[in-house]
Amino acid sequence: MKAGRQRGSTLAVGLILLTLVTLLGLAGAGNAHVEQLLAQNESFRENAATAASAGIEMAMRAIVNSSDPATVPASLTGRMPGSLDAYRVSLRFAGYERSLPQVPGARLAGAHFEIVSTGSSARRAVDRQRANVLWVIEATEAGLLPVDCEPLAPRHCHARGALERVSWQRVPVE
């Protein structure tokens, strides 16, 4: 009689161990699935950041291709090639800087622009970036205060048509 009970208890212990191993396997599979989702979400956030950066670059191209600061478009939209990732850009002319270091005799002014670009990707991933740029143009207005840069700092002389990134930052999405 004792041997029969031992065989029955071995079966019960075996089933309990099999159940525990199965539960551990299911928990591991669930954790792997969560890790995969987290990795995909990070990838979508990176895609949104890339789209926002592309929007800033497209805005800078639009500024340089314009004939005058007044003709720069106030907004741009576009999609990244080969994907559904998109960007939405707003451009704001912030005013002129009239005292740029320049070669003597050059009549240059700087046109400041603020660019805010919002990139979006799958699963509602969003990234927003802001850049301030200075576009060096020929001054047409009076009141220009040219600053000669030759004797002081020749490397910092501004040239007509140059576009300089003054600042760049990521901003919180509202």
ChimeraX attribute file (.defattr): number of C-alpha atoms within 10 A of each C-alpha:
attribute: neighborCount
match mode: 1-to-1
recipient: residues
	/A:1	5
	/A:2	6
	/A:3	7
	/A:4	8
	/A:5	10
	/A:6	11
	/A:7	10
	/A:8	11
	/A:9	11
	/A:10	11
	/A:11	12
	/A:12	12
	/A:13	11
	/A:14	12
	/A:15	12
	/A:16	12
	/A:17	12
	/A:18	12
	/A:19	12
	/A:20	12
	/A:21	12
	/A:22	12
	/A:23	12
	/A:24	12
	/A:25	12
	/A:26	12
	/A:27	12
	/A:28	12
	/A:29	12
	/A:30	12
	/A:31	12
	/A:32	12
	/A:33	12
	/A:34	12
	/A:35	12
	/A:36	12
	/A:37	12
	/A:38	12
	/A:39	12
	/A:40	14
	/A:41	17
	/A:42	13
	/A:43	15
	/A:44	20
	/A:45	21
	/A:46	18
	/A:47	24
	/A:48	26
	/A:49	25
	/A:50	20
	/A:51	27
	/A:52	29
	/A:53	23
	/A:54	22
	/A:55	28
	/A:56	28
	/A:57	15
	/A:58	18
	/A:59	27
	/A:60	23
	/A:61	12
	/A:62	16
	/A:63	23
	/A:64	18
	/A:65	12
	/A:66	12
	/A:67	11
	/A:68	12
	/A:69	20
	/A:70	10
	/A:71	11
	/A:72	19
	/A:73	16
	/A:74	13
	/A:75	14
	/A:76	16
	/A:77	15
	/A:78	16
	/A:79	16
	/A:80	18
	/A:81	8
	/A:82	6
	/A:83	10
	/A:84	12
	/A:85	22
	/A:86	23
	/A:87	27
	/A:88	20
	/A:89	24
	/A:90	18
	/A:91	23
	/A:92	16
	/A:93	17
	/A:94	14
	/A:95	13
	/A:96	17
	/A:97	17
	/A:98	19
	/A:99	16
	/A:100	21
	/A:101	23
	/A:102	22
	/A:103	18
	/A:104	12
	/A:105	9
	/A:106	16
	/A:107	20
	/A:108	26
	/A:109	27
	/A:110	25
	/A:111	22
	/A:112	22
	/A:113	24
	/A:114	20
	/A:115	23
	/A:116	25
	/A:117	31
	/A:118	25
	/A:119	30
	/A:120	26
	/A:121	24
	/A:122	17
	/A:123	10
	/A:124	11
	/A:125	18
	/A:126	23
	/A:127	24
	/A:128	23
	/A:129	21
	/A:130	21
	/A:131	21
	/A:132	21
	/A:133	22
	/A:134	24
	/A:135	24
	/A:136	22
	/A:137	22
	/A:138	16
	/A:139	19
	/A:140	10
	/A:141	9
	/A:142	7
	/A:143	9
	/A:144	15
	/A:145	14
	/A:146	19
	/A:147	18
	/A:148	18
	/A:149	17
	/A:150	14
	/A:151	6
	/A:152	10
	/A:153	11
	/A:154	13
	/A:155	9
	/A:156	13
	/A:157	16
	/A:158	22
	/A:159	18
	/A:160	16
	/A:161	15
	/A:162	13
	/A:163	20
	/A:164	15
	/A:165	14
	/A:166	12
	/A:167	11
	/A:168	15
	/A:169	11
	/A:170	15
	/A:171	13
	/A:172	9
	/A:173	9
	/A:174	4
